[in-house]
């Protein structure tokens, strides 16, 4: 079995790690675009063109499914990706976990990139799934970029700024950008209020990984032998290795243990 994942950068790591945990025996192909990131400020047409190129680079390795491990790309490029690759290659998009967050009934907030915050796409999800539940949209300026580069000081500053915009009474935070899942516990520590129940964080990685397996008719086998699994890394169409900042996160280190993984670069 071979699962491919795509994103502008290392935001695909949470979903890739979730696949690795569900099916350690699966080969992984991770395709990103360091030459063109970040995608958020690009026009929808430009973003879609770059996403199609990244997807085609992954599809050349003949995976069984392709996960779009990026909220922004899922918003703008998913129809084009499916038109290009399906039905031969199932394409699984990433949607913010607004529906499960709203089911808790308490006030919640959605942390997302400035481009996604307030967008018709996100507002549509709120109207569909969170009618009557108090929701606050929080733009997280610079957080995805800081996570991408493993810049701890910038991560802390961006999280603190977003936490200052988050109401004190929220019970749940939706992580509306896949990069944010890499620093989930740091977000929890910044938002958690003393004396209140533990904050609930909702990411998308686990659900996306499970959906990919369902689409290809496979079941989770977390005890499967991982020793023969392979990791292929594609950087703007060129085969390479995991960028050094990926190893700053547990998810990146997990992928680096894959059998026959390429050596990790010491630079970017």
Secondary structure, 3 states (H helix, E strand, C coil): CEEEEECCCHHHHHHHHHHHHHCCCCEEEEEECCCCCCCCCCCHHHHHHHHHHHHHHHHCCCCCEEEECCHHHHHHHHHHHHHHHCCCCEEECCCCCHHHHHHCCCCEEEEECCCCCCCHHHHHHHHHHCCCCCEEEEECCCHHHHHHHCCHHHHHHHHHHHHHCCCCCCCEEEECCHHHHHHHHHHHHHHCCCCCCCCEEECCHHHHHHHHHHHCCCCCCCCCCCCCCCEEEEECCEEECCCHHHHHCHHHHHHHCCCCCCCCCCCC
